[in-house]
Amino acid sequence: DVTGSYRAAIVATVEAFGGYTTTAAIEQVKQSGDANNDWRVTQRILASQGIDVDLRTIQERFDGLYNGTGHTAGLHQNETLIGTADELRDLSRRFKLAIVTGRPRLEAERFLSRFGIERCFEAVITAEDAPSKPSPDPVRLAMSRLGVESAWMIGDTPDDIVAARGASVLPIGICGDGAQSDALRQSLGRSGAARTLIQWTDIKEVLP
């Protein structure tokens, strides 16, 4: 759950440059597609308010908030694991698992290590490895590293679903149970989700 980390970093970065946004508004941008990069999402929100800031400047401010500095703790510490580590370990004993994320590798590996789940995943595809979703390339790379020709992909944004479809992978949408869940369910369905679940842990009900 990145509500208190990545989403909070977007809010704070937008405010730092004189803009204003909310987590609900960020979610709307995410559901519009082509929004896998949070620096660009931040830039898009600022631009919609007539505030022009170059991407490098946004990235520096955002990363300082998210990762922390020598004087302040990073927002990444607010992240929580949805589901449990044991549920992931059980799943990894039945299936080959991979992660396809737009995060930089350092941030992805830090999270996996923090919750002790790094050994659950045989492949971790990050921002350094392939173009961002909705490109299917990172999904195809994950499948190649797993040595598989078919897969299911779980995701909570249209970019996830489009990337999965482009890689000929079965896309399963996750809509959550918050205030935006109905709108997200519809957005994921329009993007091509084969099925939509509330949380990823519900996948156990539909797996063979």
N, CA, C and O of each residue as an XYZ file, in Angstrom:
832
protein
N       0.854     -1.176      0.000
C       0.000      0.000      0.000
C       0.897      1.235      0.000
O       1.639      1.475      0.953
N       0.822      2.013     -1.075
C       1.705      3.176     -1.229
C       0.978      4.501     -0.991
O       1.464      5.561     -1.388
N      -0.185      4.435     -0.343
C      -0.939      5.662     -0.086
C      -0.104      6.668      0.700
O      -0.101      7.858      0.383
N       0.602      6.195      1.721
C       1.386      7.084      2.568
C       2.796      7.315      2.093
O       3.564      8.018      2.751
N       3.161      6.728      0.943
C       4.527      6.891      0.448
C       4.533      7.576     -0.923
O       4.706      8.792     -1.003
N       4.344      6.808     -1.995
C       4.364      7.405     -3.332
C       3.264      8.445     -3.515
O       3.507      9.531     -4.043
N       2.048      8.103     -3.072
C       0.952      9.074     -3.238
C       1.219     10.325     -2.409
O       0.995     11.443     -2.874
N       1.693     10.138     -1.188
C       2.000     11.292     -0.334
C       3.133     12.121     -0.921
O       3.140     13.345     -0.788
N       4.093     11.465     -1.571
C       5.200     12.187     -2.198
C       4.708     13.027     -3.381
O       5.203     14.130     -3.609
N       3.738     12.506     -4.126
C       3.158     13.293     -5.222
C       2.474     14.535     -4.665
O       2.686     15.645     -5.153
N       1.651     14.335     -3.634
C       0.931     15.467     -3.029
C       1.910     16.529     -2.551
O       1.742     17.712     -2.847
N       2.937     16.106     -1.809
C       3.885     17.057     -1.240
C       4.723     17.746     -2.316
O       5.045     18.928     -2.188
N       5.076     17.017     -3.373
C       5.858     17.617     -4.454
C       5.033     18.649     -5.217
O       5.524     19.732     -5.539
N       3.784     18.308     -5.502
C       2.897     19.273     -6.168
C       2.768     20.542     -5.324
O       2.839     21.651     -5.854
N       2.580     20.383     -4.020
C       2.437     21.538     -3.145
C       3.722     22.349     -3.067
O       3.680     23.571     -2.923
N       4.864     21.674     -3.162
C       6.152     22.373     -3.090
C       6.334     23.348     -4.242
O       7.059     24.335     -4.119
N       5.667     23.068     -5.373
C       5.783     23.948     -6.534
C       4.546     24.817     -6.732
O       4.316     25.363     -7.811
N       3.754     24.934     -5.664
C       2.640     25.871     -5.693
C       1.331     25.308     -6.185
O       0.390     26.066     -6.422
N       1.238     23.995     -6.347
C       0.003     23.371     -6.800
C      -0.755     22.716     -5.665
O      -0.390     22.842     -4.496
N      -1.816     22.015     -6.027
C      -2.630     21.317     -5.026
C      -3.214     20.068     -5.663
O      -3.662     20.091     -6.810
N      -3.205     18.970     -4.901
C      -3.862     17.757     -5.369
C      -4.245     16.895     -4.177
O      -3.875     17.192     -3.041
N      -4.981     15.838     -4.440
C      -5.414     14.898     -3.411
C      -5.172     13.478     -3.905
O      -4.920     13.260     -5.090
N      -5.249     12.521     -2.997
C      -5.069     11.127     -3.410
C      -6.164     10.703     -4.384
O      -5.916      9.904     -5.286
N      -7.367     11.231     -4.208
C      -8.452     10.896     -5.137
C      -8.155     11.439     -6.533
O      -8.400     10.758     -7.528
N      -7.630     12.662     -6.610
C      -7.283     13.237     -7.907
C      -6.137     12.478     -8.557
O      -6.126     12.290     -9.774
N      -5.172     12.040     -7.751
C      -4.062     11.245     -8.274
C      -4.579      9.932     -8.849
O      -4.120      9.485     -9.900
N      -5.522      9.325     -8.167
C      -6.084      8.072     -8.641
C      -6.761      8.252     -9.996
O      -6.678      7.373    -10.854
N      -7.423      9.374    -10.189
C      -8.054      9.645    -11.480
C      -7.015      9.740    -12.589
O      -7.237      9.240    -13.691
N      -5.887     10.376    -12.307
C      -4.805     10.449    -13.292
C      -4.269      9.055    -13.582
O      -4.021      8.711    -14.738
N      -4.092      8.255    -12.541
C      -3.586      6.900    -12.712
C      -4.519      6.082    -13.595
O      -4.064      5.303    -14.432
N      -5.810      6.259    -13.410
C      -6.773      5.471    -14.172
C      -6.951      5.967    -15.603
O      -7.588      5.302    -16.419
N      -6.391      7.124    -15.903
C      -6.463      7.619    -17.277
C      -5.466      6.920    -18.184
O      -5.549      7.034    -19.407
N      -4.517      6.195    -17.589
C      -3.555      5.429    -18.379
C      -2.273      6.170    -18.652
O      -2.196      7.391    -18.512
N      -1.254      5.404    -19.050
C       0.081      5.935    -19.306
C       0.553      6.770    -18.122
O       1.027      7.895    -18.283
N       0.414      6.193    -16.924
C       0.708      6.927    -15.691
C       1.494      6.059    -14.718
O       1.269      6.107    -13.509
N       2.415      5.266    -15.253
C       3.175      4.348    -14.409
C       4.349      5.036    -13.725
O       4.894      4.519    -12.749
N       4.739      6.207    -14.239
C       5.869      6.939    -13.693
C       5.349      8.086    -12.814
O       4.726      9.024    -13.311
N       5.611      7.998    -11.510
C       5.044      8.990    -10.591
C       5.658     10.370    -10.753
O       5.011     11.363    -10.421
N       6.879     10.467    -11.251
C       7.451     11.785    -11.538
C       6.651     12.457    -12.645
O       6.339     13.645    -12.564
N       6.320     11.685    -13.684
C       5.556     12.253    -14.795
C       4.112     12.547    -14.384
O       3.512     13.512    -14.859
N       3.557     11.715    -13.503
C       2.220     11.993    -12.986
C       2.226     13.328    -12.251
O       1.317     14.141    -12.418
N       3.254     13.548    -11.437
C       3.385     14.814    -10.713
C       3.488     15.979    -11.682
O       2.843     17.011    -11.498
N       4.299     15.808    -12.714
C       4.452     16.860    -13.720
C       3.133     17.126    -14.443
O       2.804     18.276    -14.734
N       2.388     16.077    -14.728
C       1.107     16.227    -15.416
C       0.110     17.004    -14.564
O      -0.627     17.848    -15.074
N       0.092     16.717    -13.263
C      -0.823     17.426    -12.370
C      -0.453     18.899    -12.292
O      -1.325     19.767    -12.347
N       0.840     19.183    -12.164
C       1.282     20.578    -12.120
C       0.934     21.304    -13.418
O       0.454     22.438    -13.389
N       1.176     20.650    -14.555
C       0.892     21.279    -15.844
C      -0.590     21.598    -15.995
O      -0.957     22.612    -16.589
N      -1.453     20.715    -15.445
C      -2.900     20.948    -15.538
C      -3.317     22.188    -14.761
O      -4.406     22.722    -14.973
N      -2.441     22.652    -13.849
C      -2.719     23.849    -13.059
C      -1.886     25.041    -13.535
O      -1.769     26.055    -12.847
N      -1.304     24.888    -14.744
C      -0.535     25.972    -15.335
C       0.835     26.176    -14.734
O       1.414     27.255    -14.859
N       1.369     25.139    -14.072
C       2.678     25.240    -13.418
C       3.669     24.384    -14.201
O       3.519     23.164    -14.269
N       4.651     25.002    -14.775
C       5.622     24.323    -15.633
C       6.914     24.069    -14.856
O       7.631     25.009    -14.512
N       7.208     22.804    -14.582
C       8.425     22.424    -13.865
C       9.089     21.296    -14.634
O       8.418     20.343    -15.029
N      10.400     21.384    -14.856
C      11.064     20.335    -15.618
C      11.147     19.051    -14.797
O      11.138     19.082    -13.566
N      11.227     17.933    -15.497
C      11.122     16.627    -14.863
C      12.256     16.372    -13.878
O      12.025     15.788    -12.819
N      13.466     16.791    -14.199
C      14.593     16.553    -13.291
C      14.384     17.246    -11.943
O      14.683     16.680    -10.892
N      13.872     18.463    -11.983
C      13.611     19.190    -10.739
C      12.541     18.488     -9.921
O      12.657     18.378     -8.700
N      11.496     18.013    -10.594
C      10.437     17.263     -9.910
C      11.013     15.996     -9.294
O      10.719     15.673     -8.144
N      11.827     15.283    -10.053
C      12.404     14.025     -9.570
C      13.255     14.252     -8.321
O      13.175     13.474     -7.370
N      14.057     15.297     -8.315
C      14.915     15.562     -7.161
C      14.084     15.837     -5.911
O      14.395     15.337     -4.831
N      13.031     16.630     -6.060
C      12.178     16.933     -4.906
C      11.429     15.690     -4.442
O      11.363     15.400     -3.247
N      10.871     14.966     -5.395
C      10.098     13.763     -5.092
C      10.977     12.733     -4.381
O      10.587     12.187     -3.349
N      12.158     12.471     -4.933
C      13.028     11.436     -4.364
C      13.512     11.803     -2.967
O      13.686     10.929     -2.118
N      13.730     13.091     -2.729
C      14.115     13.508     -1.392
C      13.023     13.220     -0.380
O      13.303     12.822      0.751
N      11.789     13.419     -0.783
C      10.661     13.126      0.101
C      10.477     11.628      0.299
O      10.275     11.152      1.416
N      10.551     10.897     -0.811
C      10.270      9.460     -0.742
C      11.392      8.693     -0.042
O      11.138      7.867      0.835
N      12.624      8.972     -0.433
C      13.756      8.217      0.113
C      14.305      8.804      1.398
O      14.992      8.116      2.152
N      14.009     10.070      1.655
C      14.533     10.730      2.839
C      15.885     11.367      2.559
O      16.504     11.125      1.523
N      16.322     12.176      3.491
C      17.628     12.818      3.404
C      18.369     12.543      4.699
O      17.901     11.789      5.552
N      19.524     13.161      4.833
C      20.265     12.967      6.074
C      19.566     13.535      7.284
O      19.918     13.213      8.419
N      18.569     14.388      7.050
C      17.886     15.065      8.160
C      16.443     14.594      8.361
O      15.865     14.816      9.425
N      15.862     13.952      7.354
C      14.463     13.546      7.460
C      14.279     12.093      7.022
O      14.989     11.599      6.146
N      13.325     11.430      7.641
C      13.002     10.052      7.264
C      12.228     10.060      5.951
O      11.493     11.004      5.658
N      12.398      9.007      5.167
C      11.708      8.913      3.892
C      10.291      8.404      4.032
O       9.985      7.625      4.935
N       9.424      8.850      3.129
C       8.039      8.392      3.148
C       7.917      6.905      2.844
O       6.892      6.293      3.143
N       8.957      6.318      2.250
C       8.905      4.883      1.945
C       8.673      4.058      3.205
O       8.194      2.927      3.122
N       9.002      4.601      4.355
C       8.817      3.865      5.604
C       7.340      3.679      5.952
O       7.004      2.870      6.817
N       6.456      4.428      5.279
C       5.018      4.311      5.547
C       4.366      3.172      4.770
O       3.192      2.875      4.993
N       5.093      2.534      3.870
C       4.503      1.479      3.056
C       4.170      0.251      3.890
O       4.894     -0.105      4.820
N       3.076     -0.379      3.543
C       2.668     -1.609      4.224
C       2.422     -2.702      3.194
O       2.152     -2.430      2.024
N       2.521     -3.929      3.651
C       2.297     -5.088      2.793
C       0.822     -5.453      2.828
O       0.249     -5.657      3.898
N       0.211     -5.534      1.654
C      -1.183     -5.988      1.563
C      -1.168     -7.510      1.545
O      -0.449     -8.120      0.754
N      -1.956     -8.117      2.412
C      -1.838     -9.557      2.609
C      -0.697     -9.827      3.575
O      -0.247     -8.924      4.281
N      -0.227    -11.075      3.607
C       0.846    -11.430      4.531
C       2.000    -12.079      3.785
O       1.843    -12.590      2.676
N       3.167    -12.046      4.424
C       4.335    -12.705      3.843
C       4.090    -14.201      3.707
O       4.528    -14.815      2.734
N       3.405    -14.785      4.662
C       3.141    -16.229      4.597
C       2.264    -16.583      3.405
O       2.454    -17.630      2.785
N       1.306    -15.719      3.077
C       0.455    -15.980      1.908
C       1.282    -15.964      0.625
O       1.065    -16.781     -0.270
N       2.217    -15.043      0.542
C       3.095    -14.997     -0.627
C       4.006    -16.217     -0.692
O       4.233    -16.777     -1.764
N       4.521    -16.622      0.456
C       5.397    -17.794      0.471
C       4.630    -19.047      0.045
O       5.152    -19.882     -0.695
N       3.391    -19.172      0.515
C       2.574    -20.321      0.116
C       2.343    -20.321     -1.391
O       2.419    -21.367     -2.036
N       2.057    -19.136     -1.954
C       1.808    -19.033     -3.386
C       3.072    -19.367     -4.186
O       3.003    -20.004     -5.237
N       4.218    -18.932     -3.676
C       5.471    -19.174     -4.396
C       5.854    -20.645     -4.412
O       6.644    -21.070     -5.255
N       5.306    -21.422     -3.494
C       5.574    -22.867     -3.507
C       4.750    -23.589     -4.561
O       5.056    -24.723     -4.931
N       3.690    -22.920     -5.047
C       2.821    -23.518     -6.062
C       3.120    -23.008     -7.463
O       2.951    -23.735     -8.442
N       3.569    -21.746     -7.562
C       3.756    -21.110     -8.858
C       5.068    -20.336     -8.888
O       5.580    -19.915     -7.851
N       5.598    -20.157    -10.083
C       6.712    -19.232    -10.265
C       6.162    -17.814    -10.224
O       5.198    -17.497    -10.922
N       6.771    -16.966     -9.411
C       6.289    -15.596     -9.255
C       7.337    -14.595     -9.719
O       8.538    -14.810     -9.558
N       6.861    -13.500    -10.296
C       7.730    -12.390    -10.697
C       7.040    -11.083    -10.358
O       5.821    -11.033    -10.193
N       7.828    -10.032    -10.257
C       7.321     -8.674    -10.081
C       7.699     -7.859    -11.298
O       8.836     -7.910    -11.768
N       6.729     -7.098    -11.809
C       6.989     -6.126    -12.873
C       6.569     -4.770    -12.329
O       5.381     -4.513    -12.133
N       7.540     -3.908    -12.087
C       7.250     -2.641    -11.425
C       7.956     -1.490    -12.121
O       8.997     -1.668    -12.753
N       7.374     -0.313    -11.992
C       8.006      0.889    -12.499
C       8.964      1.510    -11.496
O       9.564      2.548    -11.774
N       9.113      0.890    -10.335
C      10.048      1.410     -9.335
C      11.494      1.225     -9.787
O      11.797      0.290    -10.528
N      12.388      2.110     -9.347
C      13.808      1.811     -9.479
C      14.156      0.561     -8.671
O      13.480      0.247     -7.691
N      15.198     -0.146     -9.075
C      15.550     -1.411     -8.429
C      15.828     -1.232     -6.935
O      15.393     -2.048     -6.123
N      16.538     -0.189     -6.574
C      16.857      0.031     -5.170
C      15.602      0.077     -4.317
O      15.552     -0.522     -3.243
N      14.587      0.790     -4.795
C      13.356      0.937     -4.020
C      12.578     -0.366     -3.956
O      12.015     -0.707     -2.916
N      12.546     -1.096     -5.065
C      11.832     -2.373     -5.081
C      12.490     -3.369     -4.138
O      11.811     -4.011     -3.336
N      13.803     -3.498     -4.231
C      14.503     -4.481     -3.401
C      14.465     -4.100     -1.928
O      14.431     -4.975     -1.062
N      14.472     -2.817     -1.639
C      14.368     -2.379     -0.245
C      13.044     -2.809      0.374
O      12.995     -3.264      1.517
N      11.968     -2.656     -0.404
C      10.659     -3.072      0.107
C      10.598     -4.581      0.324
O      10.140     -5.041      1.370
N      11.058     -5.352     -0.658
C      11.013     -6.812     -0.547
C      11.825     -7.292      0.643
O      11.399     -8.192      1.367
N      12.989     -6.696      0.846
C      13.836     -7.088      1.961
C      13.203     -6.709      3.297
O      13.275     -7.476      4.256
N      12.594     -5.551      3.363
C      11.985     -5.084      4.609
C      10.935     -6.062      5.122
O      10.815     -6.280      6.328
N      10.174     -6.649      4.198
C       9.104     -7.562      4.613
C       9.498     -9.038      4.477
O       8.668     -9.923      4.683
N      10.744     -9.298      4.134
C      11.246    -10.664      4.093
C      10.622    -11.523      3.023
O      10.427    -12.722      3.224
N      10.298    -10.919      1.868
C       9.615    -11.684      0.818
C      10.418    -11.754     -0.477
O       9.891    -12.157     -1.514
N      11.691    -11.365     -0.422
C      12.478    -11.331     -1.652
C      12.634    -12.714     -2.280
O      12.744    -12.828     -3.501
N      12.645    -13.760     -1.466
C      12.833    -15.109     -2.009
C      11.555    -15.685     -2.629
O      11.577    -16.773     -3.204
N      10.455    -14.960     -2.509
C       9.203    -15.422     -3.116
C       9.215    -15.228     -4.635
O       8.428    -15.855     -5.344
N      10.100    -14.366     -5.136
C      10.051    -13.964     -6.537
C      11.328    -14.376     -7.263
O      12.437    -14.011     -6.871
N      11.142    -15.140     -8.324
C      12.279    -15.605     -9.113
C      12.781    -14.539    -10.081
O      13.902    -14.640    -10.578
N      11.977    -13.528    -10.353
C      12.391    -12.426    -11.223
C      11.765    -11.136    -10.705
O      10.601    -11.113    -10.304
N      12.553    -10.069    -10.719
C      12.063     -8.742    -10.345
C      12.480     -7.783    -11.454
O      13.661     -7.471    -11.606
N      11.508     -7.325    -12.218
C      11.751     -6.421    -13.345
C      11.443     -5.003    -12.882
O      10.332     -4.721    -12.431
N      12.422     -4.112    -12.992
C      12.280     -2.754    -12.473
C      12.457     -1.723    -13.589
O      12.588     -2.071    -14.762
N      12.457     -0.459    -13.201
C      12.532      0.630    -14.172
C      13.797      0.588    -15.014
O      13.808      1.069    -16.147
N      14.868      0.011    -14.463
C      16.127     -0.035    -15.200
C      16.154     -1.115    -16.281
O      17.033     -1.106    -17.143
N      15.201     -2.043    -16.241
C      15.281     -3.238    -17.083
C      14.550     -3.137    -18.410
O      14.934     -3.801    -19.372
N      13.509     -2.325    -18.484
C      12.654     -2.297    -19.675
C      11.814     -1.029    -19.661
O      11.730     -0.360    -18.631
N      11.185     -0.684    -20.794
C      10.271      0.469    -20.799
C       9.139      0.275    -19.790
O       8.800     -0.852    -19.429
N       8.573      1.371    -19.350
C       7.491      1.297    -18.368
C       6.228      0.708    -18.974
O       6.000      0.821    -20.179
N       5.407      0.077    -18.139
C       4.049     -0.252    -18.541
C       3.349      1.057    -18.912
O       3.600      2.068    -18.256
N       2.492      1.090    -19.918
C       1.768     -0.042    -20.515
C       2.516     -0.824    -21.591
O       1.916     -1.688    -22.231
N       3.789     -0.559    -21.810
C       4.548     -1.401    -22.724
C       4.512     -2.848    -22.232
O       4.646     -3.090    -21.032
N       4.335     -3.812    -23.137
C       4.353     -5.208    -22.723
C       5.766     -5.752    -22.503
O       5.929     -6.875    -22.025
N       6.790     -4.960    -22.848
C       8.162     -5.461    -22.795
C       8.591     -5.954    -21.413
O       9.206     -7.017    -21.330
N       8.296     -5.234    -20.319
C       8.727     -5.747    -19.022
C       8.020     -7.036    -18.629
O       8.590     -7.868    -17.924
N       6.781     -7.204    -19.082
C       6.060     -8.447    -18.801
C       6.698     -9.606    -19.558
O       6.887    -10.692    -19.009
N       7.025     -9.365    -20.811
C       7.683    -10.400    -21.607
C       9.046    -10.767    -21.011
O       9.432    -11.936    -21.005
N       9.768     -9.763    -20.514
C      11.068    -10.025    -19.903
C      10.911    -10.868    -18.644
O      11.713    -11.769    -18.400
N       9.903    -10.589    -17.855
C       9.656    -11.387    -16.654
C       9.372    -12.839    -17.019
O       9.882    -13.757    -16.377
N       8.556    -13.044    -18.051
C       8.237    -14.407    -18.477
C       9.488    -15.130    -18.982
O       9.678    -16.320    -18.727
N      10.328    -14.396    -19.695
C      11.564    -14.999    -20.187
C      12.452    -15.437    -19.033
O      13.024    -16.527    -19.067
N      12.570    -14.607    -18.024
C      13.424    -14.946    -16.880
C      12.839    -16.069    -16.035
O      13.569    -16.819    -15.387
N      11.502    -16.177    -16.051
C      10.866    -17.299    -15.356
C      10.932    -18.575    -16.173
O      10.794    -19.673    -15.634
N      11.145    -18.431    -17.477
C      11.153    -19.597    -18.358
C       9.768    -20.145    -18.607
O       9.583    -21.361    -18.671
N       8.772    -19.250    -18.751
C       7.389    -19.678    -18.964
C       6.844    -19.061    -20.244
O       7.339    -18.035    -20.711
N       5.828    -19.692    -20.804
C       5.192    -19.183    -22.019
C       3.781    -18.665    -21.770
O       3.189    -18.042    -22.652
N       3.240    -18.911    -20.589
C       1.914    -18.394    -20.235
C       1.936    -17.957    -18.781
O       2.707    -18.471    -17.971
N       1.074    -16.997    -18.466
C       1.072    -16.454    -17.106
C      -0.214    -15.697    -16.836
O      -0.963    -15.357    -17.752
N      -0.453    -15.440    -15.560
C      -1.476    -14.505    -15.114
C      -0.744    -13.297    -14.552
O       0.330    -13.430    -13.966
N      -1.329    -12.117    -14.731
C      -0.728    -10.907    -14.163
C      -1.758    -10.176    -13.322
O      -2.871     -9.910    -13.775
N      -1.378     -9.856    -12.099
C      -2.248     -9.136    -11.173
C      -1.833     -7.669    -11.168
O      -0.652     -7.365    -10.999
N      -2.778     -6.761    -11.348
C      -2.443     -5.341    -11.348
C      -3.617     -4.479    -10.959
O      -4.769     -4.906    -11.040
N      -3.321     -3.246    -10.530
C      -4.396     -2.362    -10.069
C      -4.506     -1.075    -10.867
O      -5.149     -0.126    -10.419
N      -3.882     -1.025    -12.055
C      -4.022      0.150    -12.914
C      -4.290     -0.300    -14.346
O      -3.957     -1.427    -14.711
N      -4.887      0.566    -15.160
C      -5.062      0.238    -16.583
C      -3.740     -0.076    -17.269
O      -3.699     -0.917    -18.166
N      -2.651      0.589    -16.861
C      -1.347      0.300    -17.469
C      -0.949     -1.153    -17.253
O      -0.379     -1.780    -18.146
N      -1.249     -1.697    -16.063
C      -0.962     -3.112    -15.799
C      -1.745     -4.007    -16.753
O      -1.205     -4.952    -17.329
N      -3.018     -3.693    -16.908
C      -3.890     -4.536    -17.720
C      -3.487     -4.486    -19.193
O      -3.435     -5.516    -19.864
N      -3.205     -3.289    -19.687
C      -2.809     -3.124    -21.090
C      -1.479     -3.825    -21.348
O      -1.310     -4.465    -22.386
N      -0.541     -3.712    -20.420
C       0.752     -4.387    -20.571
C       0.571     -5.895    -20.615
O       1.205     -6.574    -21.422
N      -0.289     -6.421    -19.754
C      -0.539     -7.861    -19.737
C      -1.154     -8.318    -21.051
O      -0.712     -9.306    -21.638
N      -2.168     -7.603    -21.511
C      -2.814     -7.967    -22.782
C      -1.804     -7.935    -23.933
O      -1.810     -8.811    -24.799
N      -0.940     -6.919    -23.932
C       0.049     -6.808    -24.986
C       1.047     -7.946    -24.998
O       1.615     -8.276    -26.039
N       1.261     -8.548    -23.830
C       2.182     -9.675    -23.717
C       1.448    -11.014    -23.799
O       2.046    -12.062    -23.557
N       0.164    -10.988    -24.136
C      -0.669    -12.204    -24.226
C      -0.732    -12.943    -22.897
O      -0.693    -14.173    -22.845
N      -0.830    -12.160    -21.824
C      -0.937    -12.689    -20.464
C      -2.346    -12.399    -19.952
O      -2.929    -11.367    -20.286
N      -2.893    -13.303    -19.145
C      -4.238    -13.115    -18.598
C      -4.206    -12.045    -17.508
O      -3.553    -12.246    -16.484
N      -4.901    -10.896    -17.696
C      -4.851     -9.818    -16.709
C      -5.963     -9.927    -15.668
O      -7.139    -10.072    -16.004
N      -5.566     -9.856    -14.405
C      -6.507     -9.869    -13.290
C      -6.421     -8.516    -12.598
O      -5.360     -8.144    -12.097
N      -7.531     -7.773    -12.566
C      -7.538     -6.447    -11.967
C      -7.843     -6.495    -10.480
O      -8.631     -7.325    -10.026
N      -7.216     -5.600     -9.721
C      -7.456     -5.474     -8.293
C      -8.006     -4.076     -8.032
O      -7.342     -3.080     -8.321
N      -9.223     -4.000     -7.484
C      -9.875     -2.697     -7.348
C      -9.929     -2.194     -5.910
O     -10.284     -1.037     -5.688
N      -9.585     -3.035     -4.915
C      -9.659     -2.601     -3.530
C     -11.100     -2.418     -3.076
O     -12.042     -2.701     -3.816
N     -11.254     -1.936     -1.841
C     -12.610     -1.748     -1.304
C     -12.817     -0.337     -0.777
O     -13.668     -0.107      0.083
N     -12.030      0.613     -1.299
C     -12.166      2.000     -0.857
C     -13.204      2.764     -1.644
O     -14.002      2.188     -2.384
N     -13.179      4.085     -1.468
C     -14.185      4.947     -2.086
C     -14.102      4.923     -3.605
O     -15.101      5.156     -4.286
N     -12.918      4.642     -4.140
C     -12.724      4.666     -5.588
C     -12.882      3.291     -6.223
O     -12.647      3.147     -7.423
N     -13.273      2.278     -5.456
C     -13.237      0.900     -5.958
C     -14.164      0.661     -7.146
O     -13.790     -0.045     -8.083
N     -15.364      1.234     -7.125
C     -16.296      1.011     -8.232
C     -15.769      1.629     -9.527
O     -15.821      1.006    -10.588
N     -15.262      2.855     -9.431
C     -14.710      3.514    -10.610
C     -13.497      2.757    -11.131
O     -13.308      2.634    -12.341
N     -12.674      2.250    -10.211
C     -11.486      1.501    -10.610
C     -11.872      0.187    -11.272
O     -11.263     -0.215    -12.263
N     -12.873     -0.477    -10.731
C     -13.337     -1.727    -11.328
C     -13.763     -1.499    -12.785
O     -13.420     -2.283    -13.670
N     -14.506     -0.429    -13.018
C     -14.957     -0.119    -14.373
C     -13.782      0.216    -15.291
O     -13.742     -0.210    -16.445
N     -12.832      0.980    -14.766
C     -11.661      1.359    -15.551
C     -10.827      0.139    -15.928
O     -10.369      0.027    -17.065
N     -10.630     -0.767    -14.989
C      -9.870     -1.987    -15.256
C     -10.596     -2.862    -16.270
O      -9.969     -3.476    -17.134
N     -11.923     -2.916    -16.160
C     -12.705     -3.701    -17.111
C     -12.604     -3.147    -18.520
O     -12.454     -3.902    -19.480
N     -12.686     -1.831    -18.646
C     -12.556     -1.207    -19.968
C     -11.174     -1.437    -20.567
O     -11.018     -1.490    -21.787
N     -10.181     -1.573    -19.706
C      -8.809     -1.776    -20.183
C      -8.537     -3.211    -20.595
O      -7.518     -3.502    -21.223
N      -9.463     -4.120    -20.236
C      -9.312     -5.498    -20.684
C      -9.096     -6.534    -19.607
O      -8.698     -7.659    -19.908
N      -9.351     -6.182    -18.343
C      -9.188     -7.165    -17.274
C     -10.127     -8.344    -17.499
O     -11.316     -8.161    -17.760
N      -9.585     -9.550    -17.398
C     -10.411    -10.747    -17.558
C     -11.334    -10.941    -16.362
O     -12.436    -11.476    -16.486
N     -10.862    -10.497    -15.209
C     -11.656    -10.591    -13.991
C     -11.130     -9.540    -13.023
O      -9.950     -9.191    -13.062
N     -12.000     -9.038    -12.159
C     -11.594     -8.042    -11.175
C     -11.885     -8.563     -9.774
O     -12.987     -9.034     -9.491
N     -10.884     -8.473     -8.901
C     -10.988     -8.918     -7.524
C     -10.815     -7.725     -6.594
O     -10.341     -6.669     -7.013
N     -11.200     -7.894     -5.330
C     -11.055     -6.800     -4.373
C      -9.599     -6.664     -3.933
O      -9.032     -5.573     -3.998
N      -8.991     -7.766     -3.485
C      -7.585     -7.764     -3.091
C      -6.862     -8.904     -3.792
O      -7.491     -9.857     -4.251
N      -5.528     -8.803     -3.874
C      -4.779     -9.845     -4.569
C      -4.926    -11.196     -3.870
O      -4.826    -12.240     -4.514
N      -5.161    -11.182     -2.565
C      -5.295    -12.435     -1.829
C      -6.515    -13.236     -2.294
O      -6.584    -14.441     -2.055
N      -7.482    -12.579     -2.959
C      -8.654    -13.277     -3.466
C      -8.301    -14.176     -4.644
O      -9.125    -14.979     -5.082
N      -7.090    -14.048     -5.156
C      -6.661    -14.880     -6.294
C      -6.724    -16.357     -5.939
O      -6.883    -17.207     -6.815
N      -6.599    -16.660     -4.653
C      -6.631    -18.066     -4.216
C      -7.948    -18.736     -4.571
O      -8.008    -19.956     -4.728
N      -9.013    -17.930     -4.698
C     -10.333    -18.482     -4.978
C     -10.503    -18.891     -6.435
O     -11.402    -19.667     -6.759
N      -9.646    -18.376     -7.318
C      -9.824    -18.635     -8.737
C      -8.645    -19.372     -9.361
O      -8.704    -19.742    -10.533
N      -7.577    -19.590     -8.600
C      -6.437    -20.321     -9.149
C      -6.758    -21.800     -9.317
O      -7.517    -22.354     -8.522
N      -6.201    -22.450    -10.331
C      -6.453    -23.883    -10.504
C      -5.815    -24.708     -9.396
O      -5.934    -25.934     -9.393
